[in-house]
Amino acid sequence: MRRLSELREEVETWQGVDRRVKDALDLIEMATEEEDDSLLAELTEEVDSLTTLLEKLQFQLVLSGPHDKNAALLSIHAGAGGTESQDWTEMLMRMYLRWAEAGGYKATLIDQTEGEEAGLKSVTMEIEGEYAYGYLKTERGVHRLVRISPFDANSRRHTSFALVEVVPDIDTDIDIEIRPEDVEVDVYKSAGAGGQNVQKNSTAIRLKHLPTGIIVTCQNERSQLQNKETAFRILRGRLYDMELKKQEEEQARLKGKHVEAGWGNQIRSYVLHPYKMVKDHRTDYEVGNAEAVLDGRLDGFIEAYLRYTIGEGEAERR
């Protein structure tokens, strides 16, 4: 029923555009025959409105994947570099939280592992809202930071890396089989801030998927059952993402294209010294206001990459 409702809404949208275009053409023909210039302003406004709407609808074509409308499970992992990369991981977490807030998305922290001195070793959050996964899947990859380190007494420039993973929050009816005997479940006490905030009961969950080695932890909820359900949702999403990557790699292999697995080259660089700039290396889209980007203004990068994928598809069809 949900899928039917989505399809009906999509069809009605295009039918509405079709009616508006036909009405505008009839109006143009009438104005031309009667040489009536008074309709020019109205027609100009309607054409501009239709052009904007068509561009938006064309842009949404790239968000037509089976799970693009789903919520997203976004994880950030610190790379090599100790405290520097762990601080960078926390900066990225804040950036995505601000992006979600500005876009009206609901962000929920699911799990995090604190760094030894500062920052985070890793963090996982759920971003809920329409097309959350469709937009955030563009952020998958290695993010590179260049800056004067606040942790270096000699104020030297450091380069830090963090890996962003994004998987869809998949419904339980998706055909991803997780056999009970393939999952090792550990229960432990959630880490707290000390004092009354420390959990007295073992509610945190750690899952290890034995065939793949994937490990998922969740300690956000007070209920062990809730943490377990959330952890299995993340595991299901990562298994789906793994299968998707296998298909993409096989398609690339058949085309003769080399696929660099693992960390590979960074997708984006954030430079704060000696100049300020954020550049996406896939699309060459760049912004000079690095602080604004780190404050969550990512839409330009997201839209540039989605349009880039549309261009790739058109070139491939040609």
BALOBA-1460 file (C-alpha; in Angstrom, 3 decimals):
// residues 318
<rec num="1" residu="m" x="0.000" y="0.000" z="0.000"/>
<rec num="2" residu="r" x="2.851" y="2.380" z="0.770"/>
<rec num="3" residu="r" x="4.509" y="1.651" z="-2.591"/>
<rec num="4" residu="l" x="1.142" y="2.093" z="-4.352"/>
<rec num="5" residu="s" x="0.675" y="5.463" z="-2.652"/>
<rec num="6" residu="e" x="4.177" y="6.586" z="-3.695"/>
<rec num="7" residu="l" x="3.582" y="5.571" z="-7.328"/>
<rec num="8" residu="r" x="0.179" y="7.261" z="-7.423"/>
<rec num="9" residu="e" x="1.703" y="10.489" z="-6.097"/>
<rec num="10" residu="e" x="4.483" y="10.324" z="-8.703"/>
<rec num="11" residu="v" x="2.047" y="9.723" z="-11.584"/>
<rec num="12" residu="e" x="-0.253" y="12.533" z="-10.429"/>
<rec num="13" residu="t" x="2.727" y="14.906" z="-10.248"/>
<rec num="14" residu="w" x="3.677" y="14.245" z="-13.888"/>
<rec num="15" residu="q" x="0.051" y="14.425" z="-15.013"/>
<rec num="16" residu="g" x="-0.201" y="17.804" z="-13.323"/>
<rec num="17" residu="v" x="2.916" y="19.019" z="-15.147"/>
<rec num="18" residu="d" x="1.462" y="17.768" z="-18.446"/>
<rec num="19" residu="r" x="-1.764" y="19.719" z="-17.871"/>
<rec num="20" residu="r" x="0.099" y="22.903" z="-16.987"/>
<rec num="21" residu="v" x="2.297" y="22.650" z="-20.092"/>
<rec num="22" residu="k" x="-0.723" y="22.145" z="-22.362"/>
<rec num="23" residu="d" x="-2.558" y="25.068" z="-20.727"/>
<rec num="24" residu="a" x="0.505" y="27.290" z="-21.173"/>
<rec num="25" residu="l" x="0.833" y="26.307" z="-24.847"/>
<rec num="26" residu="d" x="-2.849" y="27.058" z="-25.431"/>
<rec num="27" residu="l" x="-2.419" y="30.433" z="-23.757"/>
<rec num="28" residu="i" x="0.653" y="31.220" z="-25.898"/>
<rec num="29" residu="e" x="-1.256" y="30.309" z="-29.071"/>
<rec num="30" residu="m" x="-4.200" y="32.484" z="-28.032"/>
<rec num="31" residu="a" x="-1.983" y="35.440" z="-27.121"/>
<rec num="32" residu="t" x="-0.141" y="35.135" z="-30.448"/>
<rec num="33" residu="e" x="-3.335" y="35.017" z="-32.509"/>
<rec num="34" residu="e" x="-4.856" y="37.996" z="-30.682"/>
<rec num="35" residu="e" x="-1.518" y="39.833" z="-30.395"/>
<rec num="36" residu="d" x="-2.223" y="40.314" z="-26.699"/>
<rec num="37" residu="d" x="0.952" y="41.404" z="-24.860"/>
<rec num="38" residu="s" x="-0.865" y="41.650" z="-21.513"/>
<rec num="39" residu="l" x="-0.480" y="37.882" z="-21.043"/>
<rec num="40" residu="l" x="3.305" y="38.045" z="-21.379"/>
<rec num="41" residu="a" x="4.054" y="38.541" z="-17.670"/>
<rec num="42" residu="e" x="1.730" y="35.691" z="-16.654"/>
<rec num="43" residu="l" x="3.223" y="33.370" z="-19.276"/>
<rec num="44" residu="t" x="6.792" y="34.254" z="-18.281"/>
<rec num="45" residu="e" x="6.029" y="33.450" z="-14.644"/>
<rec num="46" residu="e" x="4.423" y="30.121" z="-15.556"/>
<rec num="47" residu="v" x="7.301" y="29.106" z="-17.841"/>
<rec num="48" residu="d" x="9.837" y="29.931" z="-15.098"/>
<rec num="49" residu="s" x="7.794" y="27.945" z="-12.588"/>
<rec num="50" residu="l" x="7.531" y="24.930" z="-14.924"/>
<rec num="51" residu="t" x="11.253" y="25.071" z="-15.720"/>
<rec num="52" residu="t" x="12.139" y="25.017" z="-12.021"/>
<rec num="53" residu="l" x="9.728" y="22.147" z="-11.375"/>
<rec num="54" residu="l" x="11.057" y="20.106" z="-14.303"/>
<rec num="55" residu="e" x="14.652" y="20.604" z="-13.145"/>
<rec num="56" residu="k" x="13.658" y="19.378" z="-9.690"/>
<rec num="57" residu="l" x="11.854" y="16.348" z="-11.123"/>
<rec num="58" residu="q" x="14.795" y="15.551" z="-13.394"/>
<rec num="59" residu="f" x="17.122" y="15.795" z="-10.390"/>
<rec num="60" residu="q" x="14.941" y="13.343" z="-8.489"/>
<rec num="61" residu="l" x="15.399" y="10.763" z="-11.266"/>
<rec num="62" residu="v" x="18.798" y="9.972" z="-9.799"/>
<rec num="63" residu="l" x="17.064" y="9.314" z="-6.458"/>
<rec num="64" residu="s" x="14.975" y="6.497" z="-7.879"/>
<rec num="65" residu="g" x="16.945" y="3.657" z="-6.273"/>
<rec num="66" residu="p" x="14.970" y="1.035" z="-4.325"/>
<rec num="67" residu="h" x="16.097" y="2.456" z="-0.972"/>
<rec num="68" residu="d" x="16.808" y="6.121" z="-1.723"/>
<rec num="69" residu="k" x="13.731" y="7.218" z="0.243"/>
<rec num="70" residu="n" x="14.816" y="5.227" z="3.303"/>
<rec num="71" residu="a" x="16.410" y="6.523" z="6.455"/>
<rec num="72" residu="a" x="20.215" y="6.372" z="6.452"/>
<rec num="73" residu="l" x="22.607" y="4.754" z="8.912"/>
<rec num="74" residu="l" x="25.770" y="6.849" z="8.812"/>
<rec num="75" residu="s" x="29.023" y="5.753" z="10.458"/>
<rec num="76" residu="i" x="32.313" y="7.642" z="10.727"/>
<rec num="77" residu="h" x="35.608" y="5.919" z="11.556"/>
<rec num="78" residu="a" x="38.868" y="7.676" z="12.448"/>
<rec num="79" residu="g" x="41.801" y="6.832" z="10.211"/>
<rec num="80" residu="a" x="45.461" y="6.635" z="11.095"/>
<rec num="81" residu="g" x="46.707" y="9.608" z="13.041"/>
<rec num="82" residu="g" x="45.516" y="9.073" z="16.605"/>
<rec num="83" residu="t" x="44.039" y="12.120" z="18.317"/>
<rec num="84" residu="e" x="44.071" y="14.209" z="15.118"/>
<rec num="85" residu="s" x="41.857" y="11.789" z="13.184"/>
<rec num="86" residu="q" x="39.639" y="11.176" z="16.189"/>
<rec num="87" residu="d" x="39.027" y="14.920" z="16.538"/>
<rec num="88" residu="w" x="38.302" y="15.043" z="12.779"/>
<rec num="89" residu="t" x="35.753" y="12.254" z="13.231"/>
<rec num="90" residu="e" x="33.925" y="14.318" z="15.850"/>
<rec num="91" residu="m" x="34.009" y="17.370" z="13.559"/>
<rec num="92" residu="l" x="32.416" y="15.323" z="10.780"/>
<rec num="93" residu="m" x="29.754" y="14.054" z="13.177"/>
<rec num="94" residu="r" x="28.873" y="17.651" z="14.053"/>
<rec num="95" residu="m" x="28.810" y="18.577" z="10.342"/>
<rec num="96" residu="y" x="26.276" y="15.863" z="9.499"/>
<rec num="97" residu="l" x="24.170" y="16.642" z="12.564"/>
<rec num="98" residu="r" x="23.994" y="20.293" z="11.519"/>
<rec num="99" residu="w" x="23.119" y="19.283" z="7.940"/>
<rec num="100" residu="a" x="20.321" y="17.060" z="9.236"/>
<rec num="101" residu="e" x="18.990" y="19.797" z="11.519"/>
<rec num="102" residu="a" x="18.963" y="22.388" z="8.722"/>
<rec num="103" residu="g" x="17.195" y="19.979" z="6.362"/>
<rec num="104" residu="g" x="14.487" y="18.992" z="8.824"/>
<rec num="105" residu="y" x="15.810" y="15.469" z="9.295"/>
<rec num="106" residu="k" x="15.734" y="13.599" z="12.593"/>
<rec num="107" residu="a" x="19.179" y="12.498" z="13.750"/>
<rec num="108" residu="t" x="19.618" y="9.870" z="16.464"/>
<rec num="109" residu="l" x="22.965" y="8.863" z="17.927"/>
<rec num="110" residu="i" x="23.168" y="5.057" z="17.999"/>
<rec num="111" residu="d" x="26.706" y="4.288" z="19.114"/>
<rec num="112" residu="q" x="30.019" y="6.011" z="19.678"/>
<rec num="113" residu="t" x="33.494" y="5.138" z="20.912"/>
<rec num="114" residu="e" x="35.403" y="7.935" z="22.595"/>
<rec num="115" residu="g" x="39.005" y="8.779" z="21.692"/>
<rec num="116" residu="e" x="41.788" y="8.430" z="24.255"/>
<rec num="117" residu="e" x="42.481" y="12.179" z="24.537"/>
<rec num="118" residu="a" x="39.803" y="13.866" z="22.435"/>
<rec num="119" residu="g" x="37.312" y="13.231" z="19.678"/>
<rec num="120" residu="l" x="35.822" y="9.917" z="18.651"/>
<rec num="121" residu="k" x="37.249" y="6.686" z="17.294"/>
<rec num="122" residu="s" x="33.927" y="5.920" z="15.640"/>
<rec num="123" residu="v" x="30.298" y="6.992" z="15.701"/>
<rec num="124" residu="t" x="27.065" y="5.714" z="14.162"/>
<rec num="125" residu="m" x="23.878" y="7.721" z="13.803"/>
<rec num="126" residu="e" x="20.502" y="7.287" z="12.150"/>
<rec num="127" residu="i" x="19.211" y="10.068" z="9.891"/>
<rec num="128" residu="e" x="15.453" y="9.853" z="9.270"/>
<rec num="129" residu="g" x="13.529" y="11.785" z="6.632"/>
<rec num="130" residu="e" x="12.543" y="11.631" z="2.972"/>
<rec num="131" residu="y" x="15.461" y="10.689" z="0.699"/>
<rec num="132" residu="a" x="17.922" y="10.646" z="3.631"/>
<rec num="133" residu="y" x="19.810" y="7.683" z="2.174"/>
<rec num="134" residu="g" x="19.490" y="8.974" z="-1.384"/>
<rec num="135" residu="y" x="21.298" y="12.183" z="-0.437"/>
<rec num="136" residu="l" x="23.758" y="10.847" z="2.129"/>
<rec num="137" residu="k" x="24.975" y="7.928" z="0.005"/>
<rec num="138" residu="t" x="26.958" y="10.605" z="-1.873"/>
<rec num="139" residu="e" x="29.097" y="11.072" z="1.260"/>
<rec num="140" residu="r" x="30.545" y="7.544" z="1.310"/>
<rec num="141" residu="g" x="34.325" y="7.498" z="1.199"/>
<rec num="142" residu="v" x="37.427" y="8.990" z="2.764"/>
<rec num="143" residu="h" x="37.336" y="12.613" z="3.951"/>
<rec num="144" residu="r" x="40.662" y="14.440" z="4.353"/>
<rec num="145" residu="l" x="41.386" y="17.387" z="6.667"/>
<rec num="146" residu="v" x="44.423" y="19.683" z="6.437"/>
<rec num="147" residu="r" x="44.919" y="22.186" z="9.259"/>
<rec num="148" residu="i" x="47.226" y="23.533" z="11.944"/>
<rec num="149" residu="s" x="46.808" y="20.996" z="14.711"/>
<rec num="150" residu="p" x="45.393" y="22.309" z="18.011"/>
<rec num="151" residu="f" x="47.072" y="19.313" z="19.659"/>
<rec num="152" residu="d" x="50.581" y="20.120" z="18.377"/>
<rec num="153" residu="a" x="52.611" y="22.355" z="20.695"/>
<rec num="154" residu="n" x="54.725" y="23.442" z="17.714"/>
<rec num="155" residu="s" x="51.637" y="24.447" z="15.678"/>
<rec num="156" residu="r" x="52.536" y="22.263" z="12.725"/>
<rec num="157" residu="r" x="50.249" y="21.406" z="9.845"/>
<rec num="158" residu="h" x="48.643" y="17.964" z="10.022"/>
<rec num="159" residu="t" x="46.625" y="15.848" z="7.592"/>
<rec num="160" residu="s" x="43.883" y="13.642" z="9.003"/>
<rec num="161" residu="f" x="41.602" y="11.052" z="7.444"/>
<rec num="162" residu="a" x="38.213" y="9.618" z="8.375"/>
<rec num="163" residu="l" x="36.057" y="7.076" z="6.593"/>
<rec num="164" residu="v" x="32.328" y="7.732" z="6.148"/>
<rec num="165" residu="e" x="30.042" y="4.740" z="5.605"/>
<rec num="166" residu="v" x="26.363" y="5.139" z="4.704"/>
<rec num="167" residu="v" x="23.869" y="2.282" z="4.413"/>
<rec num="168" residu="p" x="20.079" y="2.345" z="4.064"/>
<rec num="169" residu="d" x="17.892" y="1.458" z="7.018"/>
<rec num="170" residu="i" x="16.311" y="-1.561" z="5.364"/>
<rec num="171" residu="d" x="12.885" y="-2.945" z="6.236"/>
<rec num="172" residu="t" x="12.842" y="-6.443" z="7.678"/>
<rec num="173" residu="d" x="11.097" y="-7.819" z="4.577"/>
<rec num="174" residu="i" x="14.163" y="-7.191" z="2.384"/>
<rec num="175" residu="d" x="15.767" y="-10.438" z="1.272"/>
<rec num="176" residu="i" x="18.911" y="-10.278" z="3.395"/>
<rec num="177" residu="e" x="19.255" y="-13.544" z="5.276"/>
<rec num="178" residu="i" x="20.921" y="-13.449" z="8.687"/>
<rec num="179" residu="r" x="21.106" y="-16.917" z="10.191"/>
<rec num="180" residu="p" x="21.154" y="-16.991" z="14.020"/>
<rec num="181" residu="e" x="24.111" y="-19.366" z="14.025"/>
<rec num="182" residu="d" x="26.116" y="-16.852" z="11.973"/>
<rec num="183" residu="v" x="25.838" y="-14.085" z="14.587"/>
<rec num="184" residu="e" x="27.776" y="-13.952" z="17.835"/>
<rec num="185" residu="v" x="25.927" y="-11.780" z="20.381"/>
<rec num="186" residu="d" x="27.719" y="-10.229" z="23.360"/>
<rec num="187" residu="v" x="26.028" y="-8.217" z="26.106"/>
<rec num="188" residu="y" x="27.917" y="-5.706" z="28.226"/>
<rec num="189" residu="k" x="27.379" y="-2.627" z="30.375"/>
<rec num="190" residu="s" x="26.940" y="0.685" z="28.548"/>
<rec num="191" residu="a" x="29.659" y="3.254" z="29.055"/>
<rec num="192" residu="g" x="28.490" y="6.335" z="30.901"/>
<rec num="193" residu="a" x="29.838" y="9.640" z="32.112"/>
<rec num="194" residu="g" x="30.318" y="8.315" z="35.630"/>
<rec num="195" residu="g" x="28.296" y="8.532" z="38.824"/>
<rec num="196" residu="q" x="24.577" y="8.090" z="38.347"/>
<rec num="197" residu="n" x="24.928" y="8.023" z="34.570"/>
<rec num="198" residu="v" x="26.678" y="4.655" z="34.524"/>
<rec num="199" residu="q" x="24.368" y="1.815" z="33.550"/>
<rec num="200" residu="k" x="24.030" y="-0.736" z="36.350"/>
<rec num="201" residu="n" x="22.623" y="-3.387" z="33.983"/>
<rec num="202" residu="s" x="24.143" y="-4.975" z="30.897"/>
<rec num="203" residu="t" x="22.142" y="-3.366" z="28.103"/>
<rec num="204" residu="a" x="24.743" y="-2.689" z="25.405"/>
<rec num="205" residu="i" x="24.910" y="-5.130" z="22.500"/>
<rec num="206" residu="r" x="27.816" y="-6.242" z="20.332"/>
<rec num="207" residu="l" x="27.123" y="-8.345" z="17.230"/>
<rec num="208" residu="k" x="29.755" y="-10.159" z="15.216"/>
<rec num="209" residu="h" x="28.677" y="-11.594" z="11.868"/>
<rec num="210" residu="l" x="30.963" y="-14.608" z="11.588"/>
<rec num="211" residu="p" x="30.895" y="-15.148" z="7.784"/>
<rec num="212" residu="t" x="31.899" y="-11.537" z="7.018"/>
<rec num="213" residu="g" x="33.586" y="-10.377" z="10.235"/>
<rec num="214" residu="i" x="31.285" y="-7.345" z="10.443"/>
<rec num="215" residu="i" x="31.011" y="-6.026" z="14.015"/>
<rec num="216" residu="v" x="28.149" y="-3.806" z="15.173"/>
<rec num="217" residu="t" x="27.708" y="-2.260" z="18.611"/>
<rec num="218" residu="c" x="24.776" y="-0.357" z="20.061"/>
<rec num="219" residu="q" x="24.435" y="1.153" z="23.528"/>
<rec num="220" residu="n" x="22.165" y="4.132" z="22.963"/>
<rec num="221" residu="e" x="18.937" y="2.688" z="24.360"/>
<rec num="222" residu="r" x="18.314" y="1.697" z="27.968"/>
<rec num="223" residu="s" x="16.622" y="-1.511" z="26.898"/>
<rec num="224" residu="q" x="18.779" y="-4.448" z="25.863"/>
<rec num="225" residu="l" x="16.039" y="-5.538" z="23.450"/>
<rec num="226" residu="q" x="15.952" y="-2.119" z="21.757"/>
<rec num="227" residu="n" x="19.733" y="-2.095" z="21.405"/>
<rec num="228" residu="k" x="19.643" y="-5.594" z="19.924"/>
<rec num="229" residu="e" x="16.955" y="-4.658" z="17.401"/>
<rec num="230" residu="t" x="18.875" y="-1.539" z="16.365"/>
<rec num="231" residu="a" x="22.144" y="-3.476" z="16.056"/>
<rec num="232" residu="f" x="20.483" y="-6.052" z="13.775"/>
<rec num="233" residu="r" x="19.047" y="-3.240" z="11.619"/>
<rec num="234" residu="i" x="22.555" y="-1.826" z="11.162"/>
<rec num="235" residu="l" x="23.963" y="-5.288" z="10.424"/>
<rec num="236" residu="r" x="21.243" y="-5.920" z="7.842"/>
<rec num="237" residu="g" x="22.020" y="-2.582" z="6.187"/>
<rec num="238" residu="r" x="25.770" y="-3.286" z="6.063"/>
<rec num="239" residu="l" x="25.209" y="-6.736" z="4.582"/>
<rec num="240" residu="y" x="22.980" y="-5.166" z="1.932"/>
<rec num="241" residu="d" x="25.635" y="-2.541" z="1.211"/>
<rec num="242" residu="m" x="28.262" y="-5.269" z="0.916"/>
<rec num="243" residu="e" x="26.164" y="-7.167" z="-1.619"/>
<rec num="244" residu="l" x="25.540" y="-3.960" z="-3.562"/>
<rec num="245" residu="k" x="29.275" y="-3.235" z="-3.725"/>
<rec num="246" residu="k" x="29.947" y="-6.777" z="-4.956"/>
<rec num="247" residu="q" x="27.501" y="-6.224" z="-7.822"/>
<rec num="248" residu="e" x="29.042" y="-2.841" z="-8.661"/>
<rec num="249" residu="e" x="32.553" y="-4.307" z="-8.630"/>
<rec num="250" residu="e" x="31.498" y="-7.182" z="-10.870"/>
<rec num="251" residu="q" x="29.889" y="-4.751" z="-13.330"/>
<rec num="252" residu="a" x="33.042" y="-2.626" z="-13.303"/>
<rec num="253" residu="r" x="35.211" y="-5.721" z="-13.849"/>
<rec num="254" residu="l" x="33.147" y="-6.751" z="-16.865"/>
<rec num="255" residu="k" x="33.606" y="-3.242" z="-18.273"/>
<rec num="256" residu="g" x="37.339" y="-3.442" z="-17.653"/>
<rec num="257" residu="k" x="37.295" y="-0.720" z="-15.022"/>
<rec num="258" residu="h" x="39.572" y="-1.126" z="-12.014"/>
<rec num="259" residu="v" x="37.811" y="-0.731" z="-8.676"/>
<rec num="260" residu="e" x="39.925" y="0.399" z="-5.749"/>
<rec num="261" residu="a" x="38.506" y="-1.292" z="-2.670"/>
<rec num="262" residu="g" x="39.105" y="-0.086" z="0.874"/>
<rec num="263" residu="w" x="40.333" y="3.382" z="1.767"/>
<rec num="264" residu="g" x="41.685" y="4.339" z="-1.661"/>
<rec num="265" residu="n" x="41.736" y="8.001" z="-2.642"/>
<rec num="266" residu="q" x="39.812" y="10.566" z="-0.648"/>
<rec num="267" residu="i" x="36.560" y="11.816" z="-2.124"/>
<rec num="268" residu="r" x="36.850" y="15.251" z="-0.541"/>
<rec num="269" residu="s" x="39.492" y="17.494" z="1.019"/>
<rec num="270" residu="y" x="38.842" y="20.133" z="3.685"/>
<rec num="271" residu="v" x="41.758" y="22.568" z="3.806"/>
<rec num="272" residu="l" x="41.926" y="25.084" z="6.666"/>
<rec num="273" residu="h" x="45.621" y="26.025" z="6.231"/>
<rec num="274" residu="p" x="47.461" y="27.648" z="4.457"/>
<rec num="275" residu="y" x="44.239" y="28.641" z="2.643"/>
<rec num="276" residu="k" x="40.596" y="27.710" z="3.160"/>
<rec num="277" residu="m" x="38.788" y="25.521" z="0.688"/>
<rec num="278" residu="v" x="36.676" y="22.367" z="0.504"/>
<rec num="279" residu="k" x="36.949" y="20.434" z="-2.757"/>
<rec num="280" residu="d" x="35.205" y="17.281" z="-3.950"/>
<rec num="281" residu="h" x="37.681" y="15.341" z="-6.077"/>
<rec num="282" residu="r" x="34.972" y="13.424" z="-7.956"/>
<rec num="283" residu="t" x="33.175" y="16.455" z="-9.370"/>
<rec num="284" residu="d" x="35.745" y="19.272" z="-8.842"/>
<rec num="285" residu="y" x="33.012" y="21.203" z="-7.010"/>
<rec num="286" residu="e" x="34.660" y="23.479" z="-4.453"/>
<rec num="287" residu="v" x="33.740" y="26.089" z="-1.861"/>
<rec num="288" residu="g" x="35.992" y="28.714" z="-0.296"/>
<rec num="289" residu="n" x="33.964" y="29.050" z="2.903"/>
<rec num="290" residu="a" x="35.220" y="25.937" z="4.690"/>
<rec num="291" residu="e" x="33.632" y="26.950" z="8.001"/>
<rec num="292" residu="a" x="30.179" y="27.013" z="6.400"/>
<rec num="293" residu="v" x="30.675" y="23.513" z="5.003"/>
<rec num="294" residu="l" x="31.791" y="22.201" z="8.397"/>
<rec num="295" residu="d" x="28.703" y="23.882" z="9.801"/>
<rec num="296" residu="g" x="26.522" y="21.611" z="7.676"/>
<rec num="297" residu="r" x="26.154" y="23.366" z="4.314"/>
<rec num="298" residu="l" x="26.617" y="20.251" z="2.205"/>
<rec num="299" residu="d" x="23.785" y="20.585" z="-0.295"/>
<rec num="300" residu="g" x="26.031" y="21.996" z="-3.008"/>
<rec num="301" residu="f" x="28.374" y="18.994" z="-2.801"/>
<rec num="302" residu="i" x="25.498" y="16.506" z="-2.638"/>
<rec num="303" residu="e" x="23.666" y="18.017" z="-5.618"/>
<rec num="304" residu="a" x="26.888" y="18.336" z="-7.655"/>
<rec num="305" residu="y" x="27.656" y="14.644" z="-7.205"/>
<rec num="306" residu="l" x="24.095" y="13.540" z="-7.979"/>
<rec num="307" residu="r" x="24.104" y="15.635" z="-11.156"/>
<rec num="308" residu="y" x="27.513" y="14.168" z="-11.970"/>
<rec num="309" residu="t" x="26.047" y="10.664" z="-11.752"/>
<rec num="310" residu="i" x="23.225" y="11.734" z="-14.096"/>
<rec num="311" residu="g" x="25.863" y="12.900" z="-16.582"/>
<rec num="312" residu="e" x="27.747" y="9.611" z="-16.242"/>
<rec num="313" residu="g" x="24.552" y="7.692" z="-16.996"/>
<rec num="314" residu="e" x="23.794" y="9.811" z="-20.061"/>
<rec num="315" residu="a" x="27.354" y="9.395" z="-21.371"/>
<rec num="316" residu="e" x="27.129" y="5.640" z="-20.840"/>
<rec num="317" residu="r" x="23.847" y="5.451" z="-22.769"/>
<rec num="318" residu="r" x="25.395" y="7.402" z="-25.660"/>
